[in-house]
Amino acid sequence: MLTPPPHEPGVLPRWLHEQGADLIIAGGMGQRAQALFDQNGIKVVVGAPPEDPETLAASYLAGTLQAGPNVCDH
């Protein structure tokens, strides 16, 4: 388990890239945040259902993740 840095624009995508992340699964995310992840080589999947991380990861890896609309409104 790692402690993430404080929430500030651009910090989390860079930190996650440094940790080796290449994919983010989220229920919703704004366009600016998606662009910051993209700039750090991290693919963004939005519209994920409210499930626990293990279930979402297993569904994604199995190719069965049912993503819906981006629930972010900004």
N, CA, C, O and CB atoms as a CASP TS submission, in Angstrom:
PFRMAT TS
TARGET T0000
AUTHOR 0000-0000-0000
METHOD Language model
MODEL 1
PARENT N/A
ATOM      1  N   MET     1       0.842  -1.172   0.000  1.00  0.00           N
ATOM      2  CA  MET     1       0.000   0.000   0.000  1.00  0.00           C
ATOM      3  C   MET     1       0.891   1.241   0.000  1.00  0.00           C
ATOM      4  O   MET     1       1.872   1.326   0.740  1.00  0.00           O
ATOM      5  CB  MET     1      -0.960  -0.005   1.218  1.00  0.00           C
ATOM      6  N   LEU     2       0.524   2.194  -0.845  1.00  0.00           N
ATOM      7  CA  LEU     2       1.275   3.431  -0.944  1.00  0.00           C
ATOM      8  C   LEU     2       0.390   4.607  -0.562  1.00  0.00           C
ATOM      9  O   LEU     2      -0.825   4.561  -0.753  1.00  0.00           O
ATOM     10  CB  LEU     2       1.837   3.614  -2.359  1.00  0.00           C
ATOM     11  N   THR     3       0.981   5.639  -0.034  1.00  0.00           N
ATOM     12  CA  THR     3       0.255   6.858   0.286  1.00  0.00           C
ATOM     13  C   THR     3       0.417   7.815  -0.887  1.00  0.00           C
ATOM     14  O   THR     3       1.539   8.210  -1.204  1.00  0.00           O
ATOM     15  CB  THR     3       0.767   7.499   1.621  1.00  0.00           C
ATOM     16  N   PRO     4      -0.680   8.197  -1.537  1.00  0.00           N
ATOM     17  CA  PRO     4      -0.578   9.092  -2.685  1.00  0.00           C
ATOM     18  C   PRO     4      -0.241  10.517  -2.249  1.00  0.00           C
ATOM     19  O   PRO     4      -0.431  10.885  -1.090  1.00  0.00           O
ATOM     20  CB  PRO     4      -1.883   9.082  -3.480  1.00  0.00           C
ATOM     21  N   PRO     5       0.261  11.311  -3.193  1.00  0.00           N
ATOM     22  CA  PRO     5       0.540  12.710  -2.873  1.00  0.00           C
ATOM     23  C   PRO     5      -0.761  13.490  -2.708  1.00  0.00           C
ATOM     24  O   PRO     5      -1.831  12.985  -3.048  1.00  0.00           O
ATOM     25  CB  PRO     5       1.414  13.353  -3.967  1.00  0.00           C
ATOM     26  N   PRO     6      -0.681  14.717  -2.189  1.00  0.00           N
ATOM     27  CA  PRO     6      -1.889  15.544  -2.052  1.00  0.00           C
ATOM     28  C   PRO     6      -2.555  15.766  -3.409  1.00  0.00           C
ATOM     29  O   PRO     6      -1.891  15.773  -4.446  1.00  0.00           O
ATOM     30  CB  PRO     6      -1.543  16.903  -1.406  1.00  0.00           C
ATOM     31  N   HIS     7      -3.858  15.943  -3.386  1.00  0.00           N
ATOM     32  CA  HIS     7      -4.620  16.153  -4.615  1.00  0.00           C
ATOM     33  C   HIS     7      -4.388  17.569  -5.140  1.00  0.00           C
ATOM     34  O   HIS     7      -4.885  18.544  -4.577  1.00  0.00           O
ATOM     35  CB  HIS     7      -6.128  15.907  -4.373  1.00  0.00           C
ATOM     36  N   GLU     8      -3.629  17.661  -6.219  1.00  0.00           N
ATOM     37  CA  GLU     8      -3.384  18.917  -6.919  1.00  0.00           C
ATOM     38  C   GLU     8      -3.346  18.589  -8.400  1.00  0.00           C
ATOM     39  O   GLU     8      -2.915  17.498  -8.774  1.00  0.00           O
ATOM     40  CB  GLU     8      -2.048  19.611  -6.442  1.00  0.00           C
ATOM     41  N   PRO     9      -3.785  19.505  -9.251  1.00  0.00           N
ATOM     42  CA  PRO     9      -3.799  19.226 -10.692  1.00  0.00           C
ATOM     43  C   PRO     9      -2.442  18.766 -11.215  1.00  0.00           C
ATOM     44  O   PRO     9      -1.423  19.425 -11.006  1.00  0.00           O
ATOM     45  CB  PRO     9      -4.241  20.460 -11.452  1.00  0.00           C
ATOM     46  N   GLY    10      -2.448  17.629 -11.894  1.00  0.00           N
ATOM     47  CA  GLY    10      -1.248  17.110 -12.536  1.00  0.00           C
ATOM     48  C   GLY    10      -0.351  16.259 -11.666  1.00  0.00           C
ATOM     49  O   GLY    10       0.519  15.562 -12.189  1.00  0.00           O
ATOM     50  N   VAL    11      -0.533  16.290 -10.353  1.00  0.00           N
ATOM     51  CA  VAL    11       0.359  15.551  -9.454  1.00  0.00           C
ATOM     52  C   VAL    11       0.067  14.054  -9.485  1.00  0.00           C
ATOM     53  O   VAL    11       0.987  13.247  -9.615  1.00  0.00           O
ATOM     54  CB  VAL    11       0.225  16.077  -8.023  1.00  0.00           C
ATOM     55  N   LEU    12      -1.194  13.682  -9.368  1.00  0.00           N
ATOM     56  CA  LEU    12      -1.545  12.262  -9.311  1.00  0.00           C
ATOM     57  C   LEU    12      -1.202  11.508 -10.601  1.00  0.00           C
ATOM     58  O   LEU    12      -0.659  10.406 -10.516  1.00  0.00           O
ATOM     59  CB  LEU    12      -3.023  12.115  -9.018  1.00  0.00           C
ATOM     60  N   PRO    13      -1.492  12.046 -11.788  1.00  0.00           N
ATOM     61  CA  PRO    13      -1.105  11.317 -13.003  1.00  0.00           C
ATOM     62  C   PRO    13       0.404  11.064 -13.086  1.00  0.00           C
ATOM     63  O   PRO    13       0.831   9.972 -13.463  1.00  0.00           O
ATOM     64  CB  PRO    13      -1.557  12.090 -14.233  1.00  0.00           C
ATOM     65  N   ARG    14       1.202  12.060 -12.737  1.00  0.00           N
ATOM     66  CA  ARG    14       2.656  11.905 -12.772  1.00  0.00           C
ATOM     67  C   ARG    14       3.112  10.856 -11.751  1.00  0.00           C
ATOM     68  O   ARG    14       3.951  10.010 -12.058  1.00  0.00           O
ATOM     69  CB  ARG    14       3.350  13.259 -12.496  1.00  0.00           C
ATOM     70  N   TRP    15       2.556  10.918 -10.539  1.00  0.00           N
ATOM     71  CA  TRP    15       2.926   9.975  -9.486  1.00  0.00           C
ATOM     72  C   TRP    15       2.536   8.543  -9.872  1.00  0.00           C
ATOM     73  O   TRP    15       3.317   7.610  -9.690  1.00  0.00           O
ATOM     74  CB  TRP    15       2.257  10.369  -8.156  1.00  0.00           C
ATOM     75  N   LEU    16       1.320   8.381 -10.407  1.00  0.00           N
ATOM     76  CA  LEU    16       0.883   7.038 -10.819  1.00  0.00           C
ATOM     77  C   LEU    16       1.762   6.495 -11.947  1.00  0.00           C
ATOM     78  O   LEU    16       2.073   5.305 -11.974  1.00  0.00           O
ATOM     79  CB  LEU    16      -0.592   7.067 -11.269  1.00  0.00           C
ATOM     80  N   HIS    17       2.159   7.362 -12.871  1.00  0.00           N
ATOM     81  CA  HIS    17       3.082   6.940 -13.937  1.00  0.00           C
ATOM     82  C   HIS    17       4.400   6.452 -13.332  1.00  0.00           C
ATOM     83  O   HIS    17       4.937   5.426 -13.749  1.00  0.00           O
ATOM     84  CB  HIS    17       3.346   8.109 -14.932  1.00  0.00           C
ATOM     85  N   GLU    18       4.917   7.190 -12.350  1.00  0.00           N
ATOM     86  CA  GLU    18       6.159   6.801 -11.675  1.00  0.00           C
ATOM     87  C   GLU    18       6.011   5.454 -10.968  1.00  0.00           C
ATOM     88  O   GLU    18       6.993   4.729 -10.811  1.00  0.00           O
ATOM     89  CB  GLU    18       6.577   7.879 -10.666  1.00  0.00           C
ATOM     90  N   GLN    19       4.800   5.116 -10.545  1.00  0.00           N
ATOM     91  CA  GLN    19       4.548   3.835  -9.873  1.00  0.00           C
ATOM     92  C   GLN    19       4.364   2.695 -10.876  1.00  0.00           C
ATOM     93  O   GLN    19       4.272   1.531 -10.485  1.00  0.00           O
ATOM     94  CB  GLN    19       3.310   3.943  -8.979  1.00  0.00           C
ATOM     95  N   GLY    20       4.311   3.030 -12.173  1.00  0.00           N
ATOM     96  CA  GLY    20       4.162   2.004 -13.201  1.00  0.00           C
ATOM     97  C   GLY    20       2.751   1.813 -13.708  1.00  0.00           C
ATOM     98  O   GLY    20       2.499   0.889 -14.483  1.00  0.00           O
ATOM     99  N   ALA    21       1.817   2.662 -13.292  1.00  0.00           N
ATOM    100  CA  ALA    21       0.427   2.532 -13.757  1.00  0.00           C
ATOM    101  C   ALA    21       0.339   2.884 -15.241  1.00  0.00           C
ATOM    102  O   ALA    21       1.003   3.806 -15.716  1.00  0.00           O
ATOM    103  CB  ALA    21      -0.523   3.447 -12.926  1.00  0.00           C
ATOM    104  N   ASP    22      -0.489   2.135 -15.957  1.00  0.00           N
ATOM    105  CA  ASP    22      -0.720   2.460 -17.370  1.00  0.00           C
ATOM    106  C   ASP    22      -2.215   2.468 -17.704  1.00  0.00           C
ATOM    107  O   ASP    22      -2.590   2.590 -18.870  1.00  0.00           O
ATOM    108  CB  ASP    22       0.012   1.454 -18.273  1.00  0.00           C
ATOM    109  N   LEU    23      -3.067   2.339 -16.679  1.00  0.00           N
ATOM    110  CA  LEU    23      -4.506   2.317 -16.886  1.00  0.00           C
ATOM    111  C   LEU    23      -5.216   2.835 -15.637  1.00  0.00           C
ATOM    112  O   LEU    23      -4.846   2.497 -14.512  1.00  0.00           O
ATOM    113  CB  LEU    23      -4.987   0.892 -17.236  1.00  0.00           C
ATOM    114  N   ILE    24      -6.245   3.664 -15.854  1.00  0.00           N
ATOM    115  CA  ILE    24      -7.111   4.147 -14.775  1.00  0.00           C
ATOM    116  C   ILE    24      -8.542   3.774 -15.147  1.00  0.00           C
ATOM    117  O   ILE    24      -8.979   4.023 -16.270  1.00  0.00           O
ATOM    118  CB  ILE    24      -6.960   5.710 -14.553  1.00  0.00           C
ATOM    119  N   ILE    25      -9.264   3.184 -14.216  1.00  0.00           N
ATOM    120  CA  ILE    25     -10.680   2.866 -14.407  1.00  0.00           C
ATOM    121  C   ILE    25     -11.452   3.752 -13.434  1.00  0.00           C
ATOM    122  O   ILE    25     -11.232   3.700 -12.224  1.00  0.00           O
ATOM    123  CB  ILE    25     -10.985   1.318 -14.169  1.00  0.00           C
ATOM    124  N   ALA    26     -12.360   4.566 -13.975  1.00  0.00           N
ATOM    125  CA  ALA    26     -13.092   5.516 -13.138  1.00  0.00           C
ATOM    126  C   ALA    26     -14.552   5.574 -13.548  1.00  0.00           C
ATOM    127  O   ALA    26     -14.908   5.252 -14.682  1.00  0.00           O
ATOM    128  CB  ALA    26     -12.462   6.913 -13.223  1.00  0.00           C
ATOM    129  N   GLY    27     -15.386   5.986 -12.615  1.00  0.00           N
ATOM    130  CA  GLY    27     -16.787   6.212 -12.933  1.00  0.00           C
ATOM    131  C   GLY    27     -16.942   7.456 -13.781  1.00  0.00           C
ATOM    132  O   GLY    27     -17.748   7.492 -14.710  1.00  0.00           O
ATOM    133  N   GLY    28     -16.167   8.473 -13.457  1.00  0.00           N
ATOM    134  CA  GLY    28     -16.210   9.710 -14.209  1.00  0.00           C
ATOM    135  C   GLY    28     -14.939  10.505 -14.024  1.00  0.00           C
ATOM    136  O   GLY    28     -14.256  10.385 -13.007  1.00  0.00           O
ATOM    137  N   MET    29     -14.623  11.324 -15.025  1.00  0.00           N
ATOM    138  CA  MET    29     -13.424  12.140 -14.958  1.00  0.00           C
ATOM    139  C   MET    29     -13.545  13.254 -15.989  1.00  0.00           C
ATOM    140  O   MET    29     -13.971  13.023 -17.121  1.00  0.00           O
ATOM    141  CB  MET    29     -12.144  11.285 -15.199  1.00  0.00           C
ATOM    142  N   GLY    30     -13.169  14.457 -15.590  1.00  0.00           N
ATOM    143  CA  GLY    30     -13.203  15.597 -16.489  1.00  0.00           C
ATOM    144  C   GLY    30     -12.172  15.482 -17.612  1.00  0.00           C
ATOM    145  O   GLY    30     -11.215  14.713 -17.525  1.00  0.00           O
ATOM    146  N   GLN    31     -12.391  16.262 -18.657  1.00  0.00           N
ATOM    147  CA  GLN    31     -11.507  16.214 -19.824  1.00  0.00           C
ATOM    148  C   GLN    31     -10.079  16.634 -19.493  1.00  0.00           C
ATOM    149  O   GLN    31      -9.128  16.050 -20.012  1.00  0.00           O
ATOM    150  CB  GLN    31     -12.054  17.101 -20.922  1.00  0.00           C
ATOM    151  N   ARG    32      -9.921  17.637 -18.639  1.00  0.00           N
ATOM    152  CA  ARG    32      -8.563  18.082 -18.283  1.00  0.00           C
ATOM    153  C   ARG    32      -7.800  16.966 -17.568  1.00  0.00           C
ATOM    154  O   ARG    32      -6.635  16.709 -17.873  1.00  0.00           O
ATOM    155  CB  ARG    32      -8.621  19.345 -17.386  1.00  0.00           C
ATOM    156  N   ALA    33      -8.454  16.313 -16.627  1.00  0.00           N
ATOM    157  CA  ALA    33      -7.809  15.213 -15.907  1.00  0.00           C
ATOM    158  C   ALA    33      -7.462  14.072 -16.866  1.00  0.00           C
ATOM    159  O   ALA    33      -6.382  13.491 -16.766  1.00  0.00           O
ATOM    160  CB  ALA    33      -8.724  14.699 -14.774  1.00  0.00           C
ATOM    161  N   GLN    34      -8.367  13.748 -17.791  1.00  0.00           N
ATOM    162  CA  GLN    34      -8.088  12.702 -18.764  1.00  0.00           C
ATOM    163  C   GLN    34      -6.868  13.059 -19.605  1.00  0.00           C
ATOM    164  O   GLN    34      -6.036  12.200 -19.897  1.00  0.00           O
ATOM    165  CB  GLN    34      -9.303  12.471 -19.664  1.00  0.00           C
ATOM    166  N   ALA    35      -6.765  14.326 -19.991  1.00  0.00           N
ATOM    167  CA  ALA    35      -5.613  14.767 -20.789  1.00  0.00           C
ATOM    168  C   ALA    35      -4.320  14.645 -19.990  1.00  0.00           C
ATOM    169  O   ALA    35      -3.286  14.273 -20.547  1.00  0.00           O
ATOM    170  CB  ALA    35      -5.805  16.222 -21.259  1.00  0.00           C
ATOM    171  N   LEU    36      -4.361  14.949 -18.704  1.00  0.00           N
ATOM    172  CA  LEU    36      -3.161  14.828 -17.870  1.00  0.00           C
ATOM    173  C   LEU    36      -2.719  13.371 -17.744  1.00  0.00           C
ATOM    174  O   LEU    36      -1.524  13.079 -17.778  1.00  0.00           O
ATOM    175  CB  LEU    36      -3.419  15.421 -16.475  1.00  0.00           C
ATOM    176  N   PHE    37      -3.667  12.468 -17.602  1.00  0.00           N
ATOM    177  CA  PHE    37      -3.308  11.048 -17.564  1.00  0.00           C
ATOM    178  C   PHE    37      -2.722  10.618 -18.907  1.00  0.00           C
ATOM    179  O   PHE    37      -1.723   9.901 -18.950  1.00  0.00           O
ATOM    180  CB  PHE    37      -4.540  10.180 -17.211  1.00  0.00           C
ATOM    181  N   ASP    38      -3.340  11.052 -19.991  1.00  0.00           N
ATOM    182  CA  ASP    38      -2.856  10.721 -21.331  1.00  0.00           C
ATOM    183  C   ASP    38      -1.428  11.218 -21.531  1.00  0.00           C
ATOM    184  O   ASP    38      -0.604  10.501 -22.099  1.00  0.00           O
ATOM    185  CB  ASP    38      -3.781  11.324 -22.399  1.00  0.00           C
ATOM    186  N   GLN    39      -1.122  12.422 -21.080  1.00  0.00           N
ATOM    187  CA  GLN    39       0.222  12.979 -21.197  1.00  0.00           C
ATOM    188  C   GLN    39       1.248  12.151 -20.438  1.00  0.00           C
ATOM    189  O   GLN    39       2.441  12.202 -20.738  1.00  0.00           O
ATOM    190  CB  GLN    39       0.241  14.408 -20.692  1.00  0.00           C
ATOM    191  N   ASN    40       0.787  11.395 -19.464  1.00  0.00           N
ATOM    192  CA  ASN    40       1.674  10.541 -18.676  1.00  0.00           C
ATOM    193  C   ASN    40       1.619   9.082 -19.119  1.00  0.00           C
ATOM    194  O   ASN    40       2.092   8.194 -18.410  1.00  0.00           O
ATOM    195  CB  ASN    40       1.317  10.642 -17.208  1.00  0.00           C
ATOM    196  N   GLY    41       1.039   8.840 -20.292  1.00  0.00           N
ATOM    197  CA  GLY    41       1.012   7.484 -20.843  1.00  0.00           C
ATOM    198  C   GLY    41       0.047   6.553 -20.143  1.00  0.00           C
ATOM    199  O   GLY    41       0.242   5.338 -20.156  1.00  0.00           O
ATOM    200  N   ILE    42      -0.993   7.102 -19.530  1.00  0.00           N
ATOM    201  CA  ILE    42      -1.957   6.290 -18.793  1.00  0.00           C
ATOM    202  C   ILE    42      -3.300   6.336 -19.504  1.00  0.00           C
ATOM    203  O   ILE    42      -3.881   7.407 -19.677  1.00  0.00           O
ATOM    204  CB  ILE    42      -2.094   6.780 -17.329  1.00  0.00           C
ATOM    205  N   LYS    43      -3.792   5.172 -19.915  1.00  0.00           N
ATOM    206  CA  LYS    43      -5.093   5.064 -20.566  1.00  0.00           C
ATOM    207  C   LYS    43      -6.192   5.266 -19.525  1.00  0.00           C
ATOM    208  O   LYS    43      -6.072   4.798 -18.393  1.00  0.00           O
ATOM    209  CB  LYS    43      -5.250   3.687 -21.276  1.00  0.00           C
ATOM    210  N   VAL    44      -7.258   5.960 -19.905  1.00  0.00           N
ATOM    211  CA  VAL    44      -8.380   6.225 -19.000  1.00  0.00           C
ATOM    212  C   VAL    44      -9.630   5.528 -19.523  1.00  0.00           C
ATOM    213  O   VAL    44      -9.999   5.699 -20.685  1.00  0.00           O
ATOM    214  CB  VAL    44      -8.628   7.755 -18.853  1.00  0.00           C
ATOM    215  N   VAL    45     -10.276   4.750 -18.676  1.00  0.00           N
ATOM    216  CA  VAL    45     -11.566   4.142 -18.971  1.00  0.00           C
ATOM    217  C   VAL    45     -12.569   4.790 -18.018  1.00  0.00           C
ATOM    218  O   VAL    45     -12.448   4.656 -16.800  1.00  0.00           O
ATOM    219  CB  VAL    45     -11.530   2.558 -18.811  1.00  0.00           C
ATOM    220  N   VAL    46     -13.557   5.492 -18.573  1.00  0.00           N
ATOM    221  CA  VAL    46     -14.572   6.134 -17.732  1.00  0.00           C
ATOM    222  C   VAL    46     -15.909   5.417 -17.889  1.00  0.00           C
ATOM    223  O   VAL    46     -16.115   4.652 -18.831  1.00  0.00           O
ATOM    224  CB  VAL    46     -14.719   7.635 -18.095  1.00  0.00           C
ATOM    225  N   GLY    47     -16.802   5.676 -16.958  1.00  0.00           N
ATOM    226  CA  GLY    47     -18.121   5.063 -16.999  1.00  0.00           C
ATOM    227  C   GLY    47     -18.172   3.724 -16.293  1.00  0.00           C
ATOM    228  O   GLY    47     -19.101   2.944 -16.503  1.00  0.00           O
ATOM    229  N   ALA    48     -17.175   3.447 -15.453  1.00  0.00           N
ATOM    230  CA  ALA    48     -17.155   2.178 -14.727  1.00  0.00           C
ATOM    231  C   ALA    48     -18.283   2.134 -13.703  1.00  0.00           C
ATOM    232  O   ALA    48     -18.619   3.156 -13.105  1.00  0.00           O
ATOM    233  CB  ALA    48     -15.794   1.970 -14.033  1.00  0.00           C
ATOM    234  N   PRO    49     -18.866   0.965 -13.499  1.00  0.00           N
ATOM    235  CA  PRO    49     -19.925   0.838 -12.485  1.00  0.00           C
ATOM    236  C   PRO    49     -19.334   0.923 -11.080  1.00  0.00           C
ATOM    237  O   PRO    49     -18.128   0.744 -10.911  1.00  0.00           O
ATOM    238  CB  PRO    49     -20.692  -0.497 -12.660  1.00  0.00           C
ATOM    239  N   PRO    50     -20.157   1.190 -10.074  1.00  0.00           N
ATOM    240  CA  PRO    50     -19.672   1.291  -8.689  1.00  0.00           C
ATOM    241  C   PRO    50     -19.401  -0.095  -8.091  1.00  0.00           C
ATOM    242  O   PRO    50     -20.214  -0.626  -7.335  1.00  0.00           O
ATOM    243  CB  PRO    50     -20.698   2.048  -7.817  1.00  0.00           C
ATOM    244  N   GLU    51     -18.275  -0.655  -8.434  1.00  0.00           N
ATOM    245  CA  GLU    51     -17.849  -1.967  -7.917  1.00  0.00           C
ATOM    246  C   GLU    51     -16.526  -1.801  -7.184  1.00  0.00           C
ATOM    247  O   GLU    51     -15.880  -0.758  -7.291  1.00  0.00           O
ATOM    248  CB  GLU    51     -17.713  -3.019  -9.072  1.00  0.00           C
ATOM    249  N   ASP    52     -16.125  -2.813  -6.450  1.00  0.00           N
ATOM    250  CA  ASP    52     -14.835  -2.746  -5.774  1.00  0.00           C
ATOM    251  C   ASP    52     -13.707  -2.861  -6.806  1.00  0.00           C
ATOM    252  O   ASP    52     -13.903  -3.441  -7.874  1.00  0.00           O
ATOM    253  CB  ASP    52     -14.717  -3.866  -4.702  1.00  0.00           C
ATOM    254  N   PRO    53     -12.537  -2.315  -6.496  1.00  0.00           N
ATOM    255  CA  PRO    53     -11.427  -2.295  -7.458  1.00  0.00           C
ATOM    256  C   PRO    53     -11.055  -3.674  -8.005  1.00  0.00           C
ATOM    257  O   PRO    53     -10.749  -3.811  -9.189  1.00  0.00           O
ATOM    258  CB  PRO    53     -10.219  -1.683  -6.813  1.00  0.00           C
ATOM    259  N   GLU    54     -11.080  -4.683  -7.155  1.00  0.00           N
ATOM    260  CA  GLU    54     -10.712  -6.028  -7.608  1.00  0.00           C
ATOM    261  C   GLU    54     -11.666  -6.534  -8.682  1.00  0.00           C
ATOM    262  O   GLU    54     -11.235  -7.136  -9.665  1.00  0.00           O
ATOM    263  CB  GLU    54     -10.695  -7.000  -6.429  1.00  0.00           C
ATOM    264  N   THR    55     -12.953  -6.292  -8.496  1.00  0.00           N
ATOM    265  CA  THR    55     -13.959  -6.721  -9.470  1.00  0.00           C
ATOM    266  C   THR    55     -13.784  -5.968 -10.779  1.00  0.00           C
ATOM    267  O   THR    55     -13.841  -6.565 -11.854  1.00  0.00           O
ATOM    268  CB  THR    55     -15.379  -6.506  -8.918  1.00  0.00           C
ATOM    269  N   LEU    56     -13.571  -4.655 -10.693  1.00  0.00           N
ATOM    270  CA  LEU    56     -13.368  -3.857 -11.907  1.00  0.00           C
ATOM    271  C   LEU    56     -12.133  -4.321 -12.673  1.00  0.00           C
ATOM    272  O   LEU    56     -12.175  -4.473 -13.893  1.00  0.00           O
ATOM    273  CB  LEU    56     -13.237  -2.369 -11.554  1.00  0.00           C
ATOM    274  N   ALA    57     -11.038  -4.545 -11.955  1.00  0.00           N
ATOM    275  CA  ALA    57      -9.803  -4.980 -12.614  1.00  0.00           C
ATOM    276  C   ALA    57      -9.994  -6.345 -13.265  1.00  0.00           C
ATOM    277  O   ALA    57      -9.568  -6.553 -14.401  1.00  0.00           O
ATOM    278  CB  ALA    57      -8.638  -5.031 -11.605  1.00  0.00           C
ATOM    279  N   ALA    58     -10.624  -7.267 -12.565  1.00  0.00           N
ATOM    280  CA  ALA    58     -10.851  -8.604 -13.128  1.00  0.00           C
ATOM    281  C   ALA    58     -11.742  -8.528 -14.362  1.00  0.00           C
ATOM    282  O   ALA    58     -11.488  -9.212 -15.354  1.00  0.00           O
ATOM    283  CB  ALA    58     -11.485  -9.535 -12.075  1.00  0.00           C
ATOM    284  N   SER    59     -12.784  -7.702 -14.308  1.00  0.00           N
ATOM    285  CA  SER    59     -13.676  -7.544 -15.465  1.00  0.00           C
ATOM    286  C   SER    59     -12.934  -6.936 -16.647  1.00  0.00           C
ATOM    287  O   SER    59     -13.110  -7.377 -17.783  1.00  0.00           O
ATOM    288  CB  SER    59     -14.885  -6.670 -15.100  1.00  0.00           C
ATOM    289  N   TYR    60     -12.107  -5.927 -16.391  1.00  0.00           N
ATOM    290  CA  TYR    60     -11.333  -5.306 -17.469  1.00  0.00           C
ATOM    291  C   TYR    60     -10.400  -6.332 -18.112  1.00  0.00           C
ATOM    292  O   TYR    60     -10.341  -6.447 -19.336  1.00  0.00           O
ATOM    293  CB  TYR    60     -10.521  -4.101 -16.934  1.00  0.00           C
ATOM    294  N   LEU    61      -9.679  -7.070 -17.281  1.00  0.00           N
ATOM    295  CA  LEU    61      -8.717  -8.053 -17.798  1.00  0.00           C
ATOM    296  C   LEU    61      -9.407  -9.183 -18.560  1.00  0.00           C
ATOM    297  O   LEU    61      -8.838  -9.746 -19.496  1.00  0.00           O
ATOM    298  CB  LEU    61      -7.894  -8.635 -16.651  1.00  0.00           C
ATOM    299  N   ALA    62     -10.632  -9.512 -18.155  1.00  0.00           N
ATOM    300  CA  ALA    62     -11.387 -10.563 -18.839  1.00  0.00           C
ATOM    301  C   ALA    62     -12.081 -10.041 -20.094  1.00  0.00           C
ATOM    302  O   ALA    62     -12.639 -10.815 -20.872  1.00  0.00           O
ATOM    303  CB  ALA    62     -12.416 -11.168 -17.895  1.00  0.00           C
ATOM    304  N   GLY    63     -12.042  -8.713 -20.285  1.00  0.00           N
ATOM    305  CA  GLY    63     -12.715  -8.123 -21.440  1.00  0.00           C
ATOM    306  C   GLY    63     -14.212  -8.015 -21.274  1.00  0.00           C
ATOM    307  O   GLY    63     -14.941  -7.903 -22.260  1.00  0.00           O
ATOM    308  N   THR    64     -14.685  -8.049 -20.028  1.00  0.00           N
ATOM    309  CA  THR    64     -16.129  -8.007 -19.776  1.00  0.00           C
ATOM    310  C   THR    64     -16.586  -6.754 -19.036  1.00  0.00           C
ATOM    311  O   THR    64     -17.748  -6.666 -18.639  1.00  0.00           O
ATOM    312  CB  THR    64     -16.536  -9.216 -18.990  1.00  0.00           C
ATOM    313  N   LEU    65     -15.696  -5.787 -18.844  1.00  0.00           N
ATOM    314  CA  LEU    65     -16.074  -4.565 -18.137  1.00  0.00           C
ATOM    315  C   LEU    65     -17.122  -3.817 -18.944  1.00  0.00           C
ATOM    316  O   LEU    65     -16.900  -3.485 -20.108  1.00  0.00           O
ATOM    317  CB  LEU    65     -14.839  -3.666 -17.881  1.00  0.00           C
ATOM    318  N   GLN    66     -18.254  -3.556 -18.329  1.00  0.00           N
ATOM    319  CA  GLN    66     -19.353  -2.835 -18.979  1.00  0.00           C
ATOM    320  C   GLN    66     -19.301  -1.370 -18.543  1.00  0.00           C
ATOM    321  O   GLN    66     -19.882  -0.998 -17.523  1.00  0.00           O
ATOM    322  CB  GLN    66     -20.743  -3.478 -18.625  1.00  0.00           C
ATOM    323  N   ALA    67     -18.607  -0.550 -19.316  1.00  0.00           N
ATOM    324  CA  ALA    67     -18.509   0.872 -19.007  1.00  0.00           C
ATOM    325  C   ALA    67     -19.718   1.597 -19.575  1.00  0.00           C
ATOM    326  O   ALA    67     -20.169   1.307 -20.682  1.00  0.00           O
ATOM    327  CB  ALA    67     -17.199   1.472 -19.568  1.00  0.00           C
ATOM    328  N   GLY    68     -20.230   2.535 -18.809  1.00  0.00           N
ATOM    329  CA  GLY    68     -21.374   3.336 -19.243  1.00  0.00           C
ATOM    330  C   GLY    68     -20.915   4.765 -19.546  1.00  0.00           C
ATOM    331  O   GLY    68     -19.758   4.984 -19.905  1.00  0.00           O
ATOM    332  N   PRO    69     -21.809   5.721 -19.404  1.00  0.00           N
ATOM    333  CA  PRO    69     -21.442   7.100 -19.664  1.00  0.00           C
ATOM    334  C   PRO    69     -20.525   7.670 -18.569  1.00  0.00           C
ATOM    335  O   PRO    69     -20.543   7.218 -17.424  1.00  0.00           O
ATOM    336  CB  PRO    69     -22.697   7.949 -19.788  1.00  0.00           C
ATOM    337  N   ASN    70     -19.745   8.647 -18.946  1.00  0.00           N
ATOM    338  CA  ASN    70     -18.883   9.356 -18.015  1.00  0.00           C
ATOM    339  C   ASN    70     -19.773  10.112 -17.038  1.00  0.00           C
ATOM    340  O   ASN    70     -20.552  10.966 -17.462  1.00  0.00           O
ATOM    341  CB  ASN    70     -17.904  10.324 -18.762  1.00  0.00           C
ATOM    342  N   VAL    71     -19.681   9.824 -15.750  1.00  0.00           N
ATOM    343  CA  VAL    71     -20.562  10.450 -14.767  1.00  0.00           C
ATOM    344  C   VAL    71     -20.058  11.806 -14.294  1.00  0.00           C
ATOM    345  O   VAL    71     -20.691  12.435 -13.446  1.00  0.00           O
ATOM    346  CB  VAL    71     -20.730   9.540 -13.584  1.00  0.00           C
ATOM    347  N   CYS    72     -18.936  12.266 -14.824  1.00  0.00           N
ATOM    348  CA  CYS    72     -18.416  13.585 -14.471  1.00  0.00           C
ATOM    349  C   CYS    72     -19.135  14.644 -15.300  1.00  0.00           C
ATOM    350  O   CYS    72     -19.345  14.465 -16.500  1.00  0.00           O
ATOM    351  CB  CYS    72     -16.876  13.658 -14.695  1.00  0.00           C
ATOM    352  N   ASP    73     -19.508  15.741 -14.661  1.00  0.00           N
ATOM    353  CA  ASP    73     -20.226  16.785 -15.372  1.00  0.00           C
ATOM    354  C   ASP    73     -19.377  18.025 -15.659  1.00  0.00           C
ATOM    355  O   ASP    73     -19.914  19.093 -15.948  1.00  0.00           O
ATOM    356  CB  ASP    73     -21.432  17.179 -14.586  1.00  0.00           C
ATOM    357  N   HIS    74     -18.045  17.881 -15.577  1.00  0.00           N
ATOM    358  CA  HIS    74     -17.175  19.014 -15.918  1.00  0.00           C
ATOM    359  C   HIS    74     -15.947  18.563 -16.658  1.00  0.00           C
ATOM    360  O   HIS    74     -15.107  19.387 -17.021  1.00  0.00           O
ATOM    361  CB  HIS    74     -16.766  19.769 -14.671  1.00  0.00           C
TER
END
